[in-house]
């Protein structure tokens, strides 16, 4: 079986209301609106941005990381109007000896509690398990980020425990919860969904 290689190819993933697509430098102004919002970045490992140029630099960096097999990041676009409302992707992955990857995501505050992240998570699951052929997907969640915990748990993720002082940020060391979903768990849930449809 050939191992997954990104090689900078960030494919379009289609949901019913959202489309995941590669972000470009021209998206910087739209992306800046949520990456500059301290409520959105509160639980992320980046500082709130102060200028659209910061967003452009980050987009270009993320696209470079996809070419070096280090990360893959999509913009979350509303299909109805093309608005970018967040981003998501795999922060890193390890195939040899593990077949695991870690996801991350964020959404514009204007679009919270509308079910968009449930759709996004479903697309990430399918890509991670079917295309990347991962066996395990992980997520690191700030213990204060209860909405993210509820989202993962609703999809059958397992909270495995607390990693103490595992991240260093501008405010010091941070504890993080680690969640995981296994391929066999996802497959069981997918088969159940098809059987009930």
N, C-alpha and C positions, 0 to 999 in steps of 0.2 A: 504494500500500500504506500503510495507516494505521500510524503509529508506535506502539509499545507505550507505554502509560501505566499506572502502578501505581495512583495516586490512593488509596493506603491500602488497596487490596484485596490481601490476602495469602491466596491460595487454598489450600485443603487439597490436598496432593499425597500420593497413596497409593502406598506400596511394599508388598512382601510382608510385611515384619516391622515396618516403621516408617511413621509418618505424619508429614508435615511440616505444621505448623499455626501460626497466629498465636499469639504469646505474649501473655498478659494479665497485669495486675498481680497477680492471684491466684496466678500461677505463680512468684512471686518466691522463695518459700522453696525450692522444688525447684530452680530455676535457680541459686540461691545456692550449693547444694551443689557444683556444678562450677565456677562462676565464682569461688569462694573457694579453690579448690585450686591451689596454686602449680605443681603438676605439669601441670595442664591449661592454665593461663594462661602458662606459661613462654615459649612462642613466640608469644603473642598481643601485640597492641599495647595491652593494658589491664593494669592492676594487679590482683592478686588482691583480691577484695572482702572487706570486713571485717564487713558487716552485710546482712541480707536487704533492708533499705531501699535499699542501693546497687543491688541487682539489680532492684528495682522501678523505680527511677529510670532504669536503663539500658533496661529493657523499654519504658517509656513513651517514651523518647527514640528508640529504634529504630522504634517504631510511628509516631512523628511524622515521621521521615525517610522512611518509605514514602509518607506523604501528600504530601511535598514532592518526590518523585521522586529522592531522594538515596540510598536504600538499601532493601533488602527483606530481612527476617530472619525465619526460621521457627524454631520449637522443634522438636526431634526427639523424637517421642513413640513409645514402644513400643506397638504395637497390642494386645499381649496384656494389658497392665495399665494403660495410660495414663500410665506414668511418663515424665517428660521427662528425656532423657539427654544432651542437647547442643543446640547451635543451629547454623544454617548460613544462608547467603544470599549475596546480591550486595551487596558493600560500596559499589559505585557502578557506574554504566554510562554510556556515551556513545553515543547513536544517530547524531546528525548527524555525517557525515563519518568515522565509525569503526565503528559497530555492534559495540561491544565492551563487556564487563563484567568485573569482578573478583569472584571468589568468596572466601569465608572460611568456616571451620567449626571446631568443637571438640566433643569428646565426653568425657563423664564417664569418669574413670579406671577405674571398675568395669566399663565396657563396651568397653574397648579390646580389639582383636584378636578380635572376634567377627563381623567382616564387615559391621557396620552402616554404616560410612562408605562402603563400596563401593556399597551400596544408595542412600545419600544422594546420592553423587556422580552416580549414574545419573539420579536425579530432577532434580538441578540442571542437568545437561546438557540433558535433555529440555525443561525449562522455559525455559532460556536460549536454546536454538536454535529451538524450535518456537513458544513463546509470545512471548518478547521479540524473536525474530527476529534474534539476535546472529549475527555472522559469526565472532567471536573471543571466547573466554573465557580470562581470565588468572587466575593465582594467584601471590601473593607468599609465598615460603616461607623461613623462617629456615634458613640453611645447616646448622644442627645438627639440624634436624627431619627425620631420616632416614625415619621412618614415613610422613610426609606426602609426601615425595619418592617413595617406593616406591608409594604409593597412586596418585598422579597418573601415574607412568610406566606402571603396570599398565593404565591406561585410555588409553594412547597419547598422553599429553601430551608436549610437547617442552620440554626445559630450554633456554632461550634464552641464559641467561648470568647473571652476578652484577651486581646494581646496588649500587654502593659507597655506603655511608653514606646510604641512601635514606630511612631512618626515624629519627626521634628519639624516644627513650624515656627513662624515669627513669634508665637506666644508660648513657645516651649515644647516639651515633649507631650505627645497625645496618646491616650489609650484608644484602641479601635476594636470593634466587634468584628469577628470573621464569620461570614456566612458562606455556605457552599450548596451547589446543586450538582448531582451526578447525572451522567447520561442515562443510566438505567431508570432513575427517578423521573427524569423529563420524558423519556419514552413511554413509561407507564401512564403518565398524565396525558400525553398526546393521544395515545391509543384509547384512553378512557373518553377523551373529548370527542374523538371521531365516532366512538360507539354510541355516544349520547346525542349525536347531531342528526 
